[in-house]
Amino acid sequence: MNLLLLPPLFDYSSMVASIRDVSVLLNSTNGVKPEKVVLPNELLKGFDVVDMINRSVESVCHGVVSCSDIPVIAARFTTNSLATG
């Protein structure tokens, strides 16, 4: 999958702001309810795309990508796709 072909999801400033609190990206573990499904976070969108990016990166770099890396990668690709049209 070419991540450069992903549509722009967020503007750069909102991605940078979201990097400060990436715990909302974590999925449920051991039956613990994740932050992404608790109000007001359940109103956020794009988790499916973030999970897709995570799976794509993990398939190449297994075990070295943290949840805080994903917004950085998404911001980079969004910025590149906006810059190149």
Secondary structure, 3 states (H helix, E strand, C coil): CCHHHCCCCCCHHHHHHHHCCHHHHCCCECCECCHHHCCCHHHCCCHHHHHHHHHHHHHHCCCCCCCCHHHHHHHHHHHHHHHHC
